[in-house]
Amino acid sequence: MVDEVVGVTGATGFVGRHLVRRLQDEGREVKPFRGEIVSGEGLDKFLKGVKNVIHLAGRFAPPNGEIFQVNVLGTFNLLEKCAEHNVKKIIFPSSIALYGEPPDRPWKEVDKPRPNTVYGLSKLLAEETIRYWGDNHQIKYLLLRFPNIYGPGNQKGVVFNFKKAVCKVGKVTIYGDGKQERDFLFVDDAIEAIIKALNYNGPSDIFNIGSGKTVSLLELAKLLEKTLGQKIPIEFKPAEAHVVRKLSGDVTKAKNLLDWRPKVSLEEGLSK
């Protein structure tokens, strides 16, 4: 319902800023979280009067202990308080990184996650935390497993790192052979998926969200060359440990149940 207050953690982050703007444009009342999610400070004030929560707050980069504190302990603190405040629904933008290395096809939601990175493991544990509190306290949850999200205002991730490197040193660095494949989703499409989940009246569920296509890092560099109109030299360095060769999720379920479809191609998104 438009008249229900939507609480947003991570509202000042890249995706959060785009999401808050979209919610406000729709006439929704948005309540951003201001506090410390690891200690739980500010959660009671944040959740007062809130019925729907979009939990964007998270950490991607090491140190690993902080990844666990923010993504797992922070989520536990939030859900414990959601139960106390009778929150009706929580939407959690998770990550397809929790699946680990895929088989010979894109991951489906019914597949068993086998994370091979600390970040992926932390997202899986956060999902299980949400499931526990949701199932035992009648909180509906929608877990959205996203790929790499990029777009205006982003300051992390492969696309940002490549563009920053081109602007600063005139080249990009690729760890490994560059054939590792990723799914890149434009931020507007990611926001649309969150809005669809917010409006969804079905039961608690999991959805893969993505462009439905993967490109290698070598292909991404070529697309950036075209977008920027300049040659981009590539420096290759040894591959980092525990790098997933291909991150890919089947988005059929989201198309069928959420009525969501990606609209922005990678080439169009890079130009934006």
Secondary structure, 3 states (H helix, E strand, C coil): CCCCCEEEECCCCHHHHHHHHHHHHCCCCEEECCCECCCCECHHHHHCCCCEEEECCCCCCCCHHHHHHHHHHHHHHHHHHHHHCCCCEEEEEEEHHHHCCCCCCCECCCCCCCCCCHHHHHHHHHHHHHHHHHHHHCCEEEEEEECEEECCCCCCCHHHHHHHHHHHHCCEEEECCCCCEECEEEHHHHHHHHHHHHHCCCCCEEEECCCCCCEEHHHHHHHHHHHHCCCCCEEEECCCCCCCCECCECCHHHHHHHCCCCCCCHHHHHHC
